[in-house]
């Protein structure tokens, strides 16, 4: 940061920021070696009772303002670095939880967060712009809804399956198992997989809004 300030013309001595009476724009010596003190902003010589003290007061004021600007710039840069690092740190912190997930939860979780990828300048994914714990909570909620749905509909579905087996022959059974669906209508939710897919689609659609 100090180098950046120096590049922008801030007064410094060998890279050390700040105004001093040794700066050639403040103190100039005549041919006899007598020092004369100047205001660098106006180029006018200090001509009061104590030019040296006037020059020192100007330098002190300049350094106080420089310190304020420098500290503000450092805070803003630190904030910028922290924001850049947050997605990566969040992934590192969340990794232990992710590794413990079963394959179904991992797959659903990956689908939920894929639209929130944060990439670096090379296009590599370094994190996500969403709360990973909330995304996992959404997955757990989906699975809980699916499990409750399966429990509520399992007896009814078993009865329907038995009735279908009684009323259809092998040829019709084969057609049904081929996955044919009436055109123009939504596929009926008649299995745990279908319920999972339907609920996941609905939740993803909500996230995109």
Residue pairs with C-beta under 8 A, 6 or more apart in sequence:
1 70
1 73
1 74
1 77
2 12
2 15
2 16
2 17
2 70
3 15
5 12
5 17
5 66
5 70
5 73
6 12
6 15
6 17
10 17
10 66
11 17
11 18
11 19
11 23
11 25
11 40
11 62
11 66
12 18
13 20
13 22
13 23
17 66
17 70
18 59
18 62
18 63
18 66
19 26
19 40
19 58
19 59
19 62
19 63
19 66
20 26
20 59
21 27
21 37
21 52
21 55
21 56
21 59
23 40
23 59
25 38
25 40
26 37
26 38
26 40
26 55
26 58
26 59
27 35
27 36
27 37
27 38
27 55
28 35
28 36
28 38
29 35
29 36
30 36
35 52
36 45
36 51
37 45
37 46
37 51
37 52
37 54
37 55
38 44
38 45
38 46
38 55
39 45
39 46
39 55
39 58
40 58
45 51
46 54
46 55
46 58
48 54
86 127
87 118
87 126
87 127
87 128
87 129
88 126
88 127
89 127
90 127
90 128
90 132
91 126
91 127
91 128
91 132
94 132
94 133
97 133
97 136
98 106
98 109
101 109
101 136
104 143
105 136
105 139
105 140
105 143
108 139
108 142
108 143
108 196
108 200
109 135
109 136
109 139
111 200
111 204
112 135
112 138
112 139
112 203
112 204
112 207
113 128
113 130
113 132
113 135
115 207
115 208
116 128
116 129
116 130
117 125
117 127
117 128
117 129
118 125
118 126
118 127
118 128
118 129
119 125
119 126
120 126
128 135
138 203
138 207
142 196
142 199
142 200
142 203
143 196
145 199
146 192
146 195
146 196
146 199
149 189
149 192
149 195
149 199
150 192
150 195
157 190
157 191
160 190
164 173
164 176
165 173
168 176
181 187
187 194
188 194
189 195
189 198
